[in-house]
Amino acid sequence: MRRTGIVVAVAALLTVFAPALAQAVTGWTEVGKDQARALDESQGLATIVRPSGTTIRYTGLSTIPADLNAQGWNHVGDPGSAQGWYVEPYQRDDRGGKLYRVQAPNGSWANYKHSLESWEANNNSFAAVSPDARWLVEGEYGTMDRLLVHPMPGAVFTDPAQNLPMAGTIRLDHPVRDVQGCDFQTATRLLCSSDDPDGSLFGTTKPLLQVDLAGPLSGSDVAGHVTSLGQLPLRSGCSGSFEVEGIDFDERDNTLRVIVMSPSICIVFDSMTYRFKQ
């Protein structure tokens, strides 16, 4: 009877810890988590480093400015930041293009629009700013073999009245699905959060992806090698479909943050921004 009790207890313990073990990401250790609010912390985040101070800014449904929402820009994605510049990506339900709400290091704001190419999806899931603040990387939803590159609005492309052009693509050597956010770790490495619900591309759903570039962005196409680092944490008091959202790499202390929204009603109670260190 005592032996049976021990076996049952061990089995129960393994059940508790099995999800955490299965969801470990290669090369990164989970060091903490913070609750992510459903309305204003559910889409993405970015660390903004300026001489006046450093802030971590989140985006969500309730952070969309009223004037942009009234114009049809009803979705904000994962923002990006570098060299004090901050960019929020917006999309709309039609093919009316993409919009980038840009804050300069001095705090001033400007809106830049990009008209869609004939082959381009209207999704504007994230904005990743290169470490030198010269290039803006964005991504489309669905299964893709590319990331799209623009000259950095505000820093390099300075006329909001003109169409923000395409500068090239990152040509991925492996398709990716439902990428919700990317951020630069170095000039030649992106870390990306994928909400892939299928799992057939990398053998797991909801992976953390690493994209190593053949060289720094320079205004022409560049090759990108994709590696899956494993499944991101999927833990909640509710069962159902999680949604992996935005990602941020904080160069101050090399902390990686990824937002994971919980299923069902638990989206309000135990959605989390997970923190990782290498």
Order of alpha helices (4+ residues) and beta strands (2+ residues): alpha-beta-beta-beta-alpha-beta-beta-beta-beta-beta-beta-beta-beta-beta-beta-beta-beta-beta-beta-beta-beta
